[in-house]
Amino acid sequence: MKKIAVNFFTYLKKPQEKFTENLSAKQKWKIFGTIYLIDFAFALVAATFLHIIDAYVIELNEVESFDTFNEMNALTLLFLVVLLVPLIEEFFFRLYLNYDRNFLFIVIDSISNNKAKLFWNKHFKFFFYFSAFIFGLVHITNFSNNSLLFYALTPFIISSQFFGGLTIGFLRLKLGFFWGFLQHALHNFIIFFGVIFFFNNTIISEVENKNFSLQIETLELRLNKPIKLATYKTGDRIDSIIGTNTTVKHLAEILDSKDSVLFKKKKLINIKFINKTDSEEPKSIILTELLKEIKSF
């Protein structure tokens, strides 16, 4: 593994299109596994920096189109995220790195007396890094931010995708298109199920005392589950408020919030409030907790 890692980082100094060695299936899987581990380790470090940026520098807001994912069931989302999107992206960003599949340059080459091929060979390093850079840059559109600070931090925000583009590009050229696609799909698969099983439900507020109990947790994905938000009363007294797969914005509307900050939050949440006495005002309690934990959304 150490030798493969050294060869990879040496390759990045001077990328080449062609590899001449014949590799066995075992060798290919070993190279694939090593490169994937390198990419995954870098992604973890990049995710840590991204969290720091989001929590302490500038809040990163996902584009509204991501909300449509919450309306999909798990199988549809799995197909899109793990198979279809990686396949389309690999065709677009890395298929052409093998000159035999670079149909645009082949056409130009046919009418330019092989000048396109000579230009490609001379500047291949540029094309290799350019493909990774564009792959990373496209992912900046995942966010709706539009400030000078946001754009200044772009290199850090897209660092994981850029480095992923380098590792996938290496596999695509050394082992073949399938192997690059496989890494891309596996990476998305692990993120997809990691979110569902480890990060989909995160408790951000939990209060238990003699007057009331309150639990609020955030969700990453709704996965086509029904939206529920119900208020139970005895006369004018609110006994409980129970909600699943709802949003901060929806809850703020139900609670008649006057704070505009909450109405901008479309984060999915589950909430369970149980009123034990008449000494506390449920709406005020919940809104106070929501505003207190606003940076968690």
Disulfide bonds with the S-S distance in Angstrom:
none
